[in-house]
Amino acid sequence: MAITPIADESLGVRSMSLFVETPDTRILFDAGVSLGPHRYGLPPHPEEFRALNLHRERVAEFAEKAEIVTISHYHRDHFTPPYASLYECTERDTFFEVYSGKTILAKSQESNINHSQKLRARALVKALEESKAGARLVYLDNNSFKAGDTLISGFLAMHGDERLGWVLCFKLYVAGEPILAFMPDVQGPVSDEALQVLLGEGFRVAVIGGPPTYLTRESGDNRVKKGLENLSKALRVNRVNVLSHHILRDPDWRGVLEEYAPGAEVKLYSEIAGFEFTPLEAYRNLLYETDPPPASYLESLRRKTLKCSDL
């Protein structure tokens, strides 16, 4: 199996997009990429939009190669929305380029989902139908999908707490062997059920969305603490543990990890992909200090005339 990281916080954007090739099929996990509109009271720096444009192109490049595309949930850093959006670097037809002709293994829009995500899911399904994209939509909640000797099994885990809904996680087996656990936005995991998957099933690689330590006050200390405690248990398992997403928005993520899981070895998307570790959002305030954007940039953001491809 070959794994290619596409985009995440270690590469300067919000995402967990990952391309996996098995002997039987090619899978693009969570074909979404986004920026946080506000951090430290500041909008994204131009450097962040340049990273967004680059990784939007990478998503499109690997979507073209993929036969299967997943949607773990309907936050815009995990799927490509069917409309133009600056902070996702999309045009109206961008979603068509990503999903056309694919088998889409998706989180159900009818159960274990909050209101805002349900609306986004329905809009995407409607757009796929109206565009005649020829996509095959399979809701994988607690179900499985097989392509040759490759089996993809889905299970649900909480997105930190019930207000944010549930995420669809993926277990990938090749010829019966547990190869990959892909666990986006599990925030640790907070869920003990998700932790048991990481502890007990013998996957060779685990891609884990870490807890949002940068939002400790807003998220609630208890949930973040539990996520860190569960993460420390998961990292004791001898395999390739890839840490991604929320935790990397914290400038002190290494210090936090060392406190809860001293000596733990983790891989990052940037390291696996052979790119420089570039956590742009975590250091947005420093970007503004060291490289202040021109007033014209901030004015175009205010007037909503900026296009990410212009930067």
C-alpha positions, 0 to 999 in steps of 0.5 A: 500500500502506498500513502501520499499525504495531500494536505493538512495543518503541517502543510499550512491549511486545514485538512486531513486529505490523504491518497491511498493506493492498494493493489485493487483501488485508489482512494482519496480520503476527505477531499477538502481543504480550507482556511480558518477565517479568524485566528488571533483576531486576524484573517488569513495571511496572504501566505495562507491563501497561497498554500490553500491554492496549492493544496486545492490543486493537489486535491484536484490532481489526486481526485483525478487519479482516485476511484473512491473519494470519502466524506467523513463529515460535512465540515468544509475542510473535509469535503469540496462544497458545490459553490464558490468559496474564498476560504475553500478556494472553490468555484461553482464547478470545483466539486464536479472535478473532485466527485465526477464519476467516483464512488463516494463513501460518505457519512449519512445525511440522515442520522448522527448528524447536526443541523448545519452539516445536514444542510450541507450534505443535502446541498451537495447531494442535490448538486451532484444529481443536478450536475449529472456527475455520474457519482455513486454515493454509498453511505458507509456508516457502520457498513463496508465496501469492497474493491477486490481484496481491499475492504473499507469498513466505516464506523462512527465516532463523536466529533469531540462532543455531540454539538458537532455531530459524528464523524465517519472513520475508516478501517482499511484491510487488504487481503484480510490484513488490517492496514490503515485506520483513518480517524479524522476529527476524533479529537484525540480520540475523545470517544472510548470506542474509537480508542478501542479500535486503535488499541485492539485491531493491529493496524499498521498505520493510524492517521489520527485527528488530535485534540483542539488544544488551541481552543482549550477554553472554548472546547472545555478542559475535560474533553480536551484532557480526555482526548490527550489521555486517550491519544497517549494510550493510542500512541503506545501501540507499535505502528506508524502513528500519524498525528494531524489536524486540530492539535497542529493549530497549537504553536506548543503542540509538541510541548503538550504531546510531550507532557501527555505522551513523553517520548512518543514517536509520531509522523506528520503529513509534511514529514511523510510527503517530504515537505517543510513543516509549515503550520501557517495558521498556528503562527498567523500573528507572527506572519502579520508581524514579520510580513504585514500584508498591504492595505489593499489586501485587507480592503479586498478581503473586506469587500469580498473581491479577493480570489485565492488564485490571485495570490 
